[in-house]
Amino acid sequence: MDLTNKPTSHFEIHSPDGFVSAVISKYGGTVSSLIAGGFNFLDGDDPDLLVSSARGQILFPWPNRIDQGKYSYNGTNYQLLVNEINFGNAIHGFVRTMTFSVAQISDDSLILITEVAPQVGYPFEFLMEIAYKAVNNGLEITFRLVNLGKMPMPMGLGMHPYFRVEYGVLDSWEFKLNAGEYLEVDSRKIPLFWKSVQGGVNDFRALKEIGSLELDTCFKKIDGGSNLEALLRSQLRDITVSASENFSYIQIYSGDTLIEPSRRRRSLAIEPMTCPPNAFNSGESLITLEPSQAWQGWIKIKTCGKGT
C-alpha cells in the first residue's frame, strides 16, 4: 500500500512574527505543542500517537468526572461508558476520541469542525467548532457548540494542557490563581463540598512557590471577580492561562499519580472548565443547550520568556 500521499493528521500554525508555533491534531482537536522562542511550553505527546493522560485534549461534553458514569437528565436515567477504571467513573467526555475536519486554515489560524451523533449514555447530537489562532505572544482558542438535536442537551467543556516553564521538576516554580474556593473530594475524586482557600496550602491568590505540594484539585474563581486567570512562572519564563467568563472552574494537577514515573511533576496541568466534577449529577454550572441553540467561549494562553 502506497502511503506517500497519506493525509496529514496534524497541522502547524505560526504567529505573524514567527515567534510562536502550535501543532494541533485533527484527532480530538488536541494541542500537541506550543513553542515560543524555541521552547515548548506544552508537555504533550506526538500528534501521530495515542495521547496519554489527556495531554492537550478538549474535554467535552463533560470535563473531569461523572460518578460511576451515571446521571439523570429531564427525568431520564443514563449510563455512560466507565473509562476511569481505578475509580469507576466516566472521565473527560468523548470528543477527544473524535476526528475533526478542517473548515479553514491559514498560516496563523486553523478551524476544526465535527458533527457528533448520539453516543452511549449521551443521546444528543451536536456540532463542535474549534478555532485556533497563533498570536505574537501565544495561542487563542475559541469554541462554538450547537445543539443539532430535538432535545435539550446538557454540557460542560474543559481543556487539559500540561504546561512547563523550564525542564525539570516543578517544585521551584511559582503559581498564582484568582480562585477563592477549592473542592474537597472523596477517595474516588467525587466532590464533597467547597472550602475557602483562605490561609491554606491551596491559597494561590498571591504568587508563591509550589514546593512539594501535590495537586489534583478543582478551584472556583472568586465570585464577582475578573475572568479566570492562572500564572505559572520560573526564573526563565512564564505562561498565563485565561478564559472567558463562562469558565468559572479550573483543575490543577501536578502529575504525581501519572502512570509514567518519568513524567511526574515535570509539568503542571492547568485545566479551565465551565463546570466542576460531577456537574451532570450536582447540576452546578451545568449548561443546557436548547435545540438549535449555540454556545461560545474562549481560552487564551500567553507566553513570556527568554527562549531556550
Steps between C-alpha positions, in 0.01 A plus 500: 500500500640838399476744794702774331199729468336403829299799630664683788368436851620830643556861405751769598415867526736794560459847647547793259844578648607133485577489874216259587399172339237245599425147384137386508376150425179428312444221753298665775632846417794428730769768537826304492758775527530873558847632422604859568855616451613141447356367829206260506269615781281190461598160638301322231511183294588431139191606297516175301498276808248409769464784750572413864342660808278728283798720406379807312158348439160667480261370769141484377207449556622493859835579660638304792289221659143373511439271796481140372409644158140533615277808482137599465386776265144619443362194675702241307787294644815452292807279527823614336798280425725478806853583383670580831524141613689553827229735635202371305409831335440645155772759442567786257226438243543336162567779248871439555454171311324661202657595167455862392493643150676816389255782433764766444878532522758775450855569618387619843157340551309174478132418537400140570144373497313180576138386519442236765215251497333371819736287709458233768356678804489833318219496240556857382619620161727803475745696290833610643723761339843590641697798367872524580699818439874540555571854619832671567501401867307174506191312388130588502234229483130569440230234542156496341237236577161455336225260607396322179244277666137532600554479878668732751863398542710509821864597459822613657831582335864492604854473370792297640841648409813416703725806523867540581711815535834319507624142481512312829288462813233765564563545875689829460246651260258766625124497445219754532125446458203732562294232675320539831392141564621148436311172487536227761447157342457142617735207437357462147553869413126578525413842654402535865493875571663832417749651745661843518864521394558769764834448672540136391743315276257544207500879528670616179341845482852639539790357301678228699727199453327168438757310704421136578122557502311227313214648299204331335258767604203686355481873575217750453572857399422782741131593488446828319866514408675527168528218249684186602877541472794280601870593492787248504853644534863395526816708494519450125146554372131501583164411352154642567176313436175696493145420392167663419258572783308174444806308623470533879696190604850366453663167585868512596698175486867457586520154345605307810283201408586473130564145379840596358732591793729701269215746424394566859537858629678617185201708384182646648159425349296822497149403393235774455147359533147636473379276783646301790535120517172304505295798380270265308377384842540810717372739234760760602570725201371230265420660164179411316486563126153508350449362147684720245651710779870592478760558771841663478802542726876548481833411660816708452857391568762773528871419504789709624868405533854495377460208259705181526 
